[in-house]
Amino acid sequence: MQSQVIICDQQTLYALGCGALLNEHPQFNGYCIVRNLQMLNEIMSEDHPNYDFPKVLVLDSGMLNFTNPLTYKTIHLIKKSVPIMVLFNDEDEVHLYNLIDNGFSVIVSRHISETEWVKALLMAQQDKVYFCATIADKVFALINQMEKIKQIELMQQLTIYDKYILVRICQEASSKEIANEVGHSKRTIEGHRTKLMQQFDVKNLAGLVKIAFLTKLYDHYLMNPGLYDVTLCAKTSAL
């Protein structure tokens, strides 16, 4: 059965190229291009004139922010009604892991051949699993990086307060020094340190320093010091 293809992509020229490619293949009955999830929701609404026509979705992975509850909810509603092929933008391994963990089973790089692109779309249409060669290599590498990915996910879930404490530990600041900076007691800082060691399953401060560098928290701090505002941290202790 022919399907209409919805191309939800922020890269307009790429989307137009995909449309031209689809016109050459009789398996597909036209296409439309949308540029954000809000437009996608409108296309998928029951009031749309083409609602009943079989569809398959080509989706820009850059639109999937898994830390945003609204985006998370929206995409899972769409996944229930239309097969999806994801265009991966070479984001980090955590993003790829989140795509797979959230049930996206057809994922391809933007740089594949026309033949492979069409094959991937057909696999999505048939509700099968398909990764292009580049993505397959990345998935294989993920198997050996699962522990690191879990640590990065834990790091992303930390409050700015705990991230600041970790950064200052990397700078060899004592609990007393950190306490003076954020306006809390030394005991409060020690409580946060203990909680962090438990979360990351390390036995000492050296383990926390290793985690901070492994997850690139310290690199992020060096590039974005303004995000670790000590006056903000002073208001956000959970203890």
Secondary structure, 3 states (H helix, E strand, C coil): CCEEEEEECCCHHHHHHHHHHHCCCCCEEEEEEECCHHHHHHHCCCCCCCCCCCEEEEEEHHHCCCCCHHHHHHHHHHHCCCCEEEEECCCCHHHHHHHHHCCCCEEEECCCCHHHHHHHHHHHHCCCCEECHHHHHHHHHHHCCHHHHHHHHHHHHCCHHHHHHHHHHHCCCCHHHHHHHHCCCHHHHHHHHHHHHHHCCCCCHHHHHHHHHHCCHHHHHHHCHHHCCHHHHCCCCCC
